[in-house]
Amino acid sequence: MVRVVPARDGAGARLENRAGEPAANPYLYVAAQVAAGLDGLAAAVDPGEPLDAPYSTPAAPLPRSLGEALDALAADPVFERAWGSDVVAWITALKRAEFARYLAHVSDWEQREYLGLL
């Protein structure tokens, strides 16, 4: 998700962060990456070999829903250490309420799919 792009003159390189999600809060998004990166450096985590075909390489799956992502956030001590338990609790409570409202909504697709059966 981070790509190293060499300079044209061969004198250096730059990093491109390709993991972004347009709907994400940019401040939380960057803060999460900084916290995770600093933890990886402190623990001397081996990032593995670079991937030339990231979409065809087997990898651990990311959470498939906001609920799963919140469970992962609440269970990960990295963010509690970096941000504090109050901030993690606040973010997860806020987003769980948002996710509950989303799940309670009946979408246009659901109406078309299921109301026609009555």
Phi and psi in radians as a Rosetta constraint file:
Dihedral C 1 N 2 CA 2 C 2 CIRCULARHARMONIC -2.014 0.35
Dihedral N 2 CA 2 C 2 N 3 CIRCULARHARMONIC 2.198 0.35
Dihedral C 2 N 3 CA 3 C 3 CIRCULARHARMONIC -1.927 0.35
Dihedral N 3 CA 3 C 3 N 4 CIRCULARHARMONIC 2.351 0.35
Dihedral C 3 N 4 CA 4 C 4 CIRCULARHARMONIC -1.671 0.35
Dihedral N 4 CA 4 C 4 N 5 CIRCULARHARMONIC 2.105 0.35
Dihedral C 4 N 5 CA 5 C 5 CIRCULARHARMONIC -1.945 0.35
Dihedral N 5 CA 5 C 5 N 6 CIRCULARHARMONIC 2.023 0.35
Dihedral C 5 N 6 CA 6 C 6 CIRCULARHARMONIC -1.207 0.35
Dihedral N 6 CA 6 C 6 N 7 CIRCULARHARMONIC 2.609 0.35
Dihedral C 6 N 7 CA 7 C 7 CIRCULARHARMONIC -1.213 0.35
Dihedral N 7 CA 7 C 7 N 8 CIRCULARHARMONIC 2.675 0.35
Dihedral C 7 N 8 CA 8 C 8 CIRCULARHARMONIC -1.133 0.35
Dihedral N 8 CA 8 C 8 N 9 CIRCULARHARMONIC -0.564 0.35
Dihedral C 8 N 9 CA 9 C 9 CIRCULARHARMONIC -1.578 0.35
Dihedral N 9 CA 9 C 9 N 10 CIRCULARHARMONIC 0.022 0.35
Dihedral C 9 N 10 CA 10 C 10 CIRCULARHARMONIC 1.378 0.35
Dihedral N 10 CA 10 C 10 N 11 CIRCULARHARMONIC 0.078 0.35
Dihedral C 10 N 11 CA 11 C 11 CIRCULARHARMONIC -1.530 0.35
Dihedral N 11 CA 11 C 11 N 12 CIRCULARHARMONIC -0.127 0.35
Dihedral C 11 N 12 CA 12 C 12 CIRCULARHARMONIC -3.086 0.35
Dihedral N 12 CA 12 C 12 N 13 CIRCULARHARMONIC -2.913 0.35
Dihedral C 12 N 13 CA 13 C 13 CIRCULARHARMONIC -2.667 0.35
Dihedral N 13 CA 13 C 13 N 14 CIRCULARHARMONIC 2.957 0.35
Dihedral C 13 N 14 CA 14 C 14 CIRCULARHARMONIC -2.366 0.35
Dihedral N 14 CA 14 C 14 N 15 CIRCULARHARMONIC 2.774 0.35
Dihedral C 14 N 15 CA 15 C 15 CIRCULARHARMONIC -1.817 0.35
Dihedral N 15 CA 15 C 15 N 16 CIRCULARHARMONIC 2.401 0.35
Dihedral C 15 N 16 CA 16 C 16 CIRCULARHARMONIC -1.981 0.35
Dihedral N 16 CA 16 C 16 N 17 CIRCULARHARMONIC 2.160 0.35
Dihedral C 16 N 17 CA 17 C 17 CIRCULARHARMONIC -1.554 0.35
Dihedral N 17 CA 17 C 17 N 18 CIRCULARHARMONIC 1.889 0.35
Dihedral C 17 N 18 CA 18 C 18 CIRCULARHARMONIC -1.798 0.35
Dihedral N 18 CA 18 C 18 N 19 CIRCULARHARMONIC 0.204 0.35
Dihedral C 18 N 19 CA 19 C 19 CIRCULARHARMONIC -1.622 0.35
Dihedral N 19 CA 19 C 19 N 20 CIRCULARHARMONIC 0.089 0.35
Dihedral C 19 N 20 CA 20 C 20 CIRCULARHARMONIC -1.189 0.35
Dihedral N 20 CA 20 C 20 N 21 CIRCULARHARMONIC 2.667 0.35
Dihedral C 20 N 21 CA 21 C 21 CIRCULARHARMONIC -2.175 0.35
Dihedral N 21 CA 21 C 21 N 22 CIRCULARHARMONIC 2.127 0.35
Dihedral C 21 N 22 CA 22 C 22 CIRCULARHARMONIC -1.005 0.35
Dihedral N 22 CA 22 C 22 N 23 CIRCULARHARMONIC -0.466 0.35
Dihedral C 22 N 23 CA 23 C 23 CIRCULARHARMONIC -1.518 0.35
Dihedral N 23 CA 23 C 23 N 24 CIRCULARHARMONIC -0.074 0.35
Dihedral C 23 N 24 CA 24 C 24 CIRCULARHARMONIC -1.314 0.35
Dihedral N 24 CA 24 C 24 N 25 CIRCULARHARMONIC 2.626 0.35
Dihedral C 24 N 25 CA 25 C 25 CIRCULARHARMONIC -1.228 0.35
Dihedral N 25 CA 25 C 25 N 26 CIRCULARHARMONIC 2.045 0.35
Dihedral C 25 N 26 CA 26 C 26 CIRCULARHARMONIC -1.095 0.35
Dihedral N 26 CA 26 C 26 N 27 CIRCULARHARMONIC -0.543 0.35
Dihedral C 26 N 27 CA 27 C 27 CIRCULARHARMONIC -1.227 0.35
Dihedral N 27 CA 27 C 27 N 28 CIRCULARHARMONIC -0.787 0.35
Dihedral C 27 N 28 CA 28 C 28 CIRCULARHARMONIC -1.196 0.35
Dihedral N 28 CA 28 C 28 N 29 CIRCULARHARMONIC -0.657 0.35
Dihedral C 28 N 29 CA 29 C 29 CIRCULARHARMONIC -1.054 0.35
Dihedral N 29 CA 29 C 29 N 30 CIRCULARHARMONIC -0.857 0.35
Dihedral C 29 N 30 CA 30 C 30 CIRCULARHARMONIC -1.215 0.35
Dihedral N 30 CA 30 C 30 N 31 CIRCULARHARMONIC -0.707 0.35
Dihedral C 30 N 31 CA 31 C 31 CIRCULARHARMONIC -1.068 0.35
Dihedral N 31 CA 31 C 31 N 32 CIRCULARHARMONIC -0.668 0.35
Dihedral C 31 N 32 CA 32 C 32 CIRCULARHARMONIC -1.151 0.35
Dihedral N 32 CA 32 C 32 N 33 CIRCULARHARMONIC -0.719 0.35
Dihedral C 32 N 33 CA 33 C 33 CIRCULARHARMONIC -1.196 0.35
Dihedral N 33 CA 33 C 33 N 34 CIRCULARHARMONIC -0.660 0.35
Dihedral C 33 N 34 CA 34 C 34 CIRCULARHARMONIC -1.134 0.35
Dihedral N 34 CA 34 C 34 N 35 CIRCULARHARMONIC -0.804 0.35
Dihedral C 34 N 35 CA 35 C 35 CIRCULARHARMONIC -1.066 0.35
Dihedral N 35 CA 35 C 35 N 36 CIRCULARHARMONIC -0.799 0.35
Dihedral C 35 N 36 CA 36 C 36 CIRCULARHARMONIC -1.151 0.35
Dihedral N 36 CA 36 C 36 N 37 CIRCULARHARMONIC -0.716 0.35
Dihedral C 36 N 37 CA 37 C 37 CIRCULARHARMONIC -1.127 0.35
Dihedral N 37 CA 37 C 37 N 38 CIRCULARHARMONIC -0.761 0.35
Dihedral C 37 N 38 CA 38 C 38 CIRCULARHARMONIC -1.131 0.35
Dihedral N 38 CA 38 C 38 N 39 CIRCULARHARMONIC -0.669 0.35
Dihedral C 38 N 39 CA 39 C 39 CIRCULARHARMONIC -1.122 0.35
Dihedral N 39 CA 39 C 39 N 40 CIRCULARHARMONIC -0.728 0.35
Dihedral C 39 N 40 CA 40 C 40 CIRCULARHARMONIC -1.090 0.35
Dihedral N 40 CA 40 C 40 N 41 CIRCULARHARMONIC -0.702 0.35
Dihedral C 40 N 41 CA 41 C 41 CIRCULARHARMONIC -1.161 0.35
Dihedral N 41 CA 41 C 41 N 42 CIRCULARHARMONIC -0.772 0.35
Dihedral C 41 N 42 CA 42 C 42 CIRCULARHARMONIC -1.104 0.35
Dihedral N 42 CA 42 C 42 N 43 CIRCULARHARMONIC -0.636 0.35
Dihedral C 42 N 43 CA 43 C 43 CIRCULARHARMONIC -1.562 0.35
Dihedral N 43 CA 43 C 43 N 44 CIRCULARHARMONIC 0.029 0.35
Dihedral C 43 N 44 CA 44 C 44 CIRCULARHARMONIC 0.912 0.35
Dihedral N 44 CA 44 C 44 N 45 CIRCULARHARMONIC 0.809 0.35
Dihedral C 44 N 45 CA 45 C 45 CIRCULARHARMONIC -1.245 0.35
Dihedral N 45 CA 45 C 45 N 46 CIRCULARHARMONIC 2.301 0.35
Dihedral C 45 N 46 CA 46 C 46 CIRCULARHARMONIC -1.381 0.35
Dihedral N 46 CA 46 C 46 N 47 CIRCULARHARMONIC 2.062 0.35
Dihedral C 46 N 47 CA 47 C 47 CIRCULARHARMONIC -1.289 0.35
Dihedral N 47 CA 47 C 47 N 48 CIRCULARHARMONIC -0.125 0.35
Dihedral C 47 N 48 CA 48 C 48 CIRCULARHARMONIC 1.500 0.35
Dihedral N 48 CA 48 C 48 N 49 CIRCULARHARMONIC 3.114 0.35
Dihedral C 48 N 49 CA 49 C 49 CIRCULARHARMONIC -1.305 0.35
Dihedral N 49 CA 49 C 49 N 50 CIRCULARHARMONIC 2.608 0.35
Dihedral C 49 N 50 CA 50 C 50 CIRCULARHARMONIC -1.069 0.35
Dihedral N 50 CA 50 C 50 N 51 CIRCULARHARMONIC 2.589 0.35
Dihedral C 50 N 51 CA 51 C 51 CIRCULARHARMONIC -1.889 0.35
Dihedral N 51 CA 51 C 51 N 52 CIRCULARHARMONIC 2.283 0.35
Dihedral C 51 N 52 CA 52 C 52 CIRCULARHARMONIC -1.579 0.35
Dihedral N 52 CA 52 C 52 N 53 CIRCULARHARMONIC -0.375 0.35
Dihedral C 52 N 53 CA 53 C 53 CIRCULARHARMONIC -2.290 0.35
Dihedral N 53 CA 53 C 53 N 54 CIRCULARHARMONIC 1.267 0.35
Dihedral C 53 N 54 CA 54 C 54 CIRCULARHARMONIC -1.103 0.35
Dihedral N 54 CA 54 C 54 N 55 CIRCULARHARMONIC -0.430 0.35
Dihedral C 54 N 55 CA 55 C 55 CIRCULARHARMONIC -1.486 0.35
Dihedral N 55 CA 55 C 55 N 56 CIRCULARHARMONIC -0.200 0.35
Dihedral C 55 N 56 CA 56 C 56 CIRCULARHARMONIC -1.966 0.35
Dihedral N 56 CA 56 C 56 N 57 CIRCULARHARMONIC 0.076 0.35
Dihedral C 56 N 57 CA 57 C 57 CIRCULARHARMONIC -1.650 0.35
Dihedral N 57 CA 57 C 57 N 58 CIRCULARHARMONIC 2.262 0.35
Dihedral C 57 N 58 CA 58 C 58 CIRCULARHARMONIC -1.073 0.35
Dihedral N 58 CA 58 C 58 N 59 CIRCULARHARMONIC 2.384 0.35
Dihedral C 58 N 59 CA 59 C 59 CIRCULARHARMONIC -2.645 0.35
Dihedral N 59 CA 59 C 59 N 60 CIRCULARHARMONIC 2.813 0.35
Dihedral C 59 N 60 CA 60 C 60 CIRCULARHARMONIC -1.084 0.35
Dihedral N 60 CA 60 C 60 N 61 CIRCULARHARMONIC 2.358 0.35
Dihedral C 60 N 61 CA 61 C 61 CIRCULARHARMONIC -1.250 0.35
Dihedral N 61 CA 61 C 61 N 62 CIRCULARHARMONIC 2.581 0.35
Dihedral C 61 N 62 CA 62 C 62 CIRCULARHARMONIC -1.394 0.35
Dihedral N 62 CA 62 C 62 N 63 CIRCULARHARMONIC 2.821 0.35
Dihedral C 62 N 63 CA 63 C 63 CIRCULARHARMONIC -0.976 0.35
Dihedral N 63 CA 63 C 63 N 64 CIRCULARHARMONIC 2.498 0.35
Dihedral C 63 N 64 CA 64 C 64 CIRCULARHARMONIC -1.660 0.35
Dihedral N 64 CA 64 C 64 N 65 CIRCULARHARMONIC -0.066 0.35
Dihedral C 64 N 65 CA 65 C 65 CIRCULARHARMONIC -2.614 0.35
Dihedral N 65 CA 65 C 65 N 66 CIRCULARHARMONIC 2.912 0.35
Dihedral C 65 N 66 CA 66 C 66 CIRCULARHARMONIC -1.094 0.35
Dihedral N 66 CA 66 C 66 N 67 CIRCULARHARMONIC -0.657 0.35
Dihedral C 66 N 67 CA 67 C 67 CIRCULARHARMONIC -1.053 0.35
Dihedral N 67 CA 67 C 67 N 68 CIRCULARHARMONIC -0.799 0.35
Dihedral C 67 N 68 CA 68 C 68 CIRCULARHARMONIC -1.114 0.35
Dihedral N 68 CA 68 C 68 N 69 CIRCULARHARMONIC -0.675 0.35
Dihedral C 68 N 69 CA 69 C 69 CIRCULARHARMONIC -1.146 0.35
Dihedral N 69 CA 69 C 69 N 70 CIRCULARHARMONIC -0.679 0.35
Dihedral C 69 N 70 CA 70 C 70 CIRCULARHARMONIC -1.192 0.35
Dihedral N 70 CA 70 C 70 N 71 CIRCULARHARMONIC -0.657 0.35
Dihedral C 70 N 71 CA 71 C 71 CIRCULARHARMONIC -1.065 0.35
Dihedral N 71 CA 71 C 71 N 72 CIRCULARHARMONIC -0.736 0.35
Dihedral C 71 N 72 CA 72 C 72 CIRCULARHARMONIC -1.146 0.35
Dihedral N 72 CA 72 C 72 N 73 CIRCULARHARMONIC -0.738 0.35
Dihedral C 72 N 73 CA 73 C 73 CIRCULARHARMONIC -1.085 0.35
Dihedral N 73 CA 73 C 73 N 74 CIRCULARHARMONIC -0.813 0.35
Dihedral C 73 N 74 CA 74 C 74 CIRCULARHARMONIC -1.126 0.35
Dihedral N 74 CA 74 C 74 N 75 CIRCULARHARMONIC -0.514 0.35
Dihedral C 74 N 75 CA 75 C 75 CIRCULARHARMONIC -1.544 0.35
Dihedral N 75 CA 75 C 75 N 76 CIRCULARHARMONIC -0.162 0.35
Dihedral C 75 N 76 CA 76 C 76 CIRCULARHARMONIC -1.655 0.35
Dihedral N 76 CA 76 C 76 N 77 CIRCULARHARMONIC 2.002 0.35
Dihedral C 76 N 77 CA 77 C 77 CIRCULARHARMONIC -1.221 0.35
Dihedral N 77 CA 77 C 77 N 78 CIRCULARHARMONIC -0.272 0.35
Dihedral C 77 N 78 CA 78 C 78 CIRCULARHARMONIC -1.037 0.35
Dihedral N 78 CA 78 C 78 N 79 CIRCULARHARMONIC -0.807 0.35
Dihedral C 78 N 79 CA 79 C 79 CIRCULARHARMONIC -1.339 0.35
Dihedral N 79 CA 79 C 79 N 80 CIRCULARHARMONIC -0.544 0.35
Dihedral C 79 N 80 CA 80 C 80 CIRCULARHARMONIC -1.135 0.35
Dihedral N 80 CA 80 C 80 N 81 CIRCULARHARMONIC -0.711 0.35
Dihedral C 80 N 81 CA 81 C 81 CIRCULARHARMONIC -1.161 0.35
Dihedral N 81 CA 81 C 81 N 82 CIRCULARHARMONIC -0.712 0.35
Dihedral C 81 N 82 CA 82 C 82 CIRCULARHARMONIC -1.304 0.35
Dihedral N 82 CA 82 C 82 N 83 CIRCULARHARMONIC -0.746 0.35
Dihedral C 82 N 83 CA 83 C 83 CIRCULARHARMONIC -1.866 0.35
Dihedral N 83 CA 83 C 83 N 84 CIRCULARHARMONIC -0.339 0.35
Dihedral C 83 N 84 CA 84 C 84 CIRCULARHARMONIC 1.699 0.35
Dihedral N 84 CA 84 C 84 N 85 CIRCULARHARMONIC 2.626 0.35
Dihedral C 84 N 85 CA 85 C 85 CIRCULARHARMONIC -1.165 0.35
Dihedral N 85 CA 85 C 85 N 86 CIRCULARHARMONIC -0.548 0.35
Dihedral C 85 N 86 CA 86 C 86 CIRCULARHARMONIC -1.128 0.35
Dihedral N 86 CA 86 C 86 N 87 CIRCULARHARMONIC -0.724 0.35
Dihedral C 86 N 87 CA 87 C 87 CIRCULARHARMONIC -1.182 0.35
Dihedral N 87 CA 87 C 87 N 88 CIRCULARHARMONIC -0.777 0.35
Dihedral C 87 N 88 CA 88 C 88 CIRCULARHARMONIC -1.093 0.35
Dihedral N 88 CA 88 C 88 N 89 CIRCULARHARMONIC -0.736 0.35
Dihedral C 88 N 89 CA 89 C 89 CIRCULARHARMONIC -1.108 0.35
Dihedral N 89 CA 89 C 89 N 90 CIRCULARHARMONIC -0.695 0.35
Dihedral C 89 N 90 CA 90 C 90 CIRCULARHARMONIC -1.149 0.35
Dihedral N 90 CA 90 C 90 N 91 CIRCULARHARMONIC -0.812 0.35
Dihedral C 90 N 91 CA 91 C 91 CIRCULARHARMONIC -1.088 0.35
Dihedral N 91 CA 91 C 91 N 92 CIRCULARHARMONIC -0.819 0.35
Dihedral C 91 N 92 CA 92 C 92 CIRCULARHARMONIC -1.175 0.35
Dihedral N 92 CA 92 C 92 N 93 CIRCULARHARMONIC -0.673 0.35
Dihedral C 92 N 93 CA 93 C 93 CIRCULARHARMONIC -1.126 0.35
Dihedral N 93 CA 93 C 93 N 94 CIRCULARHARMONIC -0.779 0.35
Dihedral C 93 N 94 CA 94 C 94 CIRCULARHARMONIC -1.079 0.35
Dihedral N 94 CA 94 C 94 N 95 CIRCULARHARMONIC -0.816 0.35
Dihedral C 94 N 95 CA 95 C 95 CIRCULARHARMONIC -1.290 0.35
Dihedral N 95 CA 95 C 95 N 96 CIRCULARHARMONIC -0.538 0.35
Dihedral C 95 N 96 CA 96 C 96 CIRCULARHARMONIC -1.140 0.35
Dihedral N 96 CA 96 C 96 N 97 CIRCULARHARMONIC -0.671 0.35
Dihedral C 96 N 97 CA 97 C 97 CIRCULARHARMONIC -1.127 0.35
Dihedral N 97 CA 97 C 97 N 98 CIRCULARHARMONIC -0.727 0.35
Dihedral C 97 N 98 CA 98 C 98 CIRCULARHARMONIC -1.084 0.35
Dihedral N 98 CA 98 C 98 N 99 CIRCULARHARMONIC -0.762 0.35
Dihedral C 98 N 99 CA 99 C 99 CIRCULARHARMONIC -1.152 0.35
Dihedral N 99 CA 99 C 99 N 100 CIRCULARHARMONIC -0.656 0.35
Dihedral C 99 N 100 CA 100 C 100 CIRCULARHARMONIC -1.099 0.35
Dihedral N 100 CA 100 C 100 N 101 CIRCULARHARMONIC -0.702 0.35
Dihedral C 100 N 101 CA 101 C 101 CIRCULARHARMONIC -1.141 0.35
Dihedral N 101 CA 101 C 101 N 102 CIRCULARHARMONIC -0.688 0.35
Dihedral C 101 N 102 CA 102 C 102 CIRCULARHARMONIC -1.092 0.35
Dihedral N 102 CA 102 C 102 N 103 CIRCULARHARMONIC -0.799 0.35
Dihedral C 102 N 103 CA 103 C 103 CIRCULARHARMONIC -1.164 0.35
Dihedral N 103 CA 103 C 103 N 104 CIRCULARHARMONIC -0.473 0.35
Dihedral C 103 N 104 CA 104 C 104 CIRCULARHARMONIC -1.370 0.35
Dihedral N 104 CA 104 C 104 N 105 CIRCULARHARMONIC -0.266 0.35
Dihedral C 104 N 105 CA 105 C 105 CIRCULARHARMONIC -1.366 0.35
Dihedral N 105 CA 105 C 105 N 106 CIRCULARHARMONIC 2.348 0.35
Dihedral C 105 N 106 CA 106 C 106 CIRCULARHARMONIC -1.663 0.35
Dihedral N 106 CA 106 C 106 N 107 CIRCULARHARMONIC 2.009 0.35
Dihedral C 106 N 107 CA 107 C 107 CIRCULARHARMONIC -1.352 0.35
Dihedral N 107 CA 107 C 107 N 108 CIRCULARHARMONIC 2.880 0.35
Dihedral C 107 N 108 CA 108 C 108 CIRCULARHARMONIC -1.035 0.35
Dihedral N 108 CA 108 C 108 N 109 CIRCULARHARMONIC -0.701 0.35
Dihedral C 108 N 109 CA 109 C 109 CIRCULARHARMONIC -1.069 0.35
Dihedral N 109 CA 109 C 109 N 110 CIRCULARHARMONIC -0.797 0.35
Dihedral C 109 N 110 CA 110 C 110 CIRCULARHARMONIC -1.082 0.35
Dihedral N 110 CA 110 C 110 N 111 CIRCULARHARMONIC -0.696 0.35
Dihedral C 110 N 111 CA 111 C 111 CIRCULARHARMONIC -1.107 0.35
Dihedral N 111 CA 111 C 111 N 112 CIRCULARHARMONIC -0.797 0.35
Dihedral C 111 N 112 CA 112 C 112 CIRCULARHARMONIC -1.158 0.35
Dihedral N 112 CA 112 C 112 N 113 CIRCULARHARMONIC -0.696 0.35
Dihedral C 112 N 113 CA 113 C 113 CIRCULARHARMONIC -1.228 0.35
Dihedral N 113 CA 113 C 113 N 114 CIRCULARHARMONIC -0.731 0.35
Dihedral C 113 N 114 CA 114 C 114 CIRCULARHARMONIC -1.910 0.35
Dihedral N 114 CA 114 C 114 N 115 CIRCULARHARMONIC -0.514 0.35
Dihedral C 114 N 115 CA 115 C 115 CIRCULARHARMONIC -1.248 0.35
Dihedral N 115 CA 115 C 115 N 116 CIRCULARHARMONIC -0.400 0.35
Dihedral C 115 N 116 CA 116 C 116 CIRCULARHARMONIC -1.228 0.35
Dihedral N 116 CA 116 C 116 N 117 CIRCULARHARMONIC -0.225 0.35
Dihedral C 116 N 117 CA 117 C 117 CIRCULARHARMONIC -1.428 0.35
Dihedral N 117 CA 117 C 117 N 118 CIRCULARHARMONIC -0.276 0.35
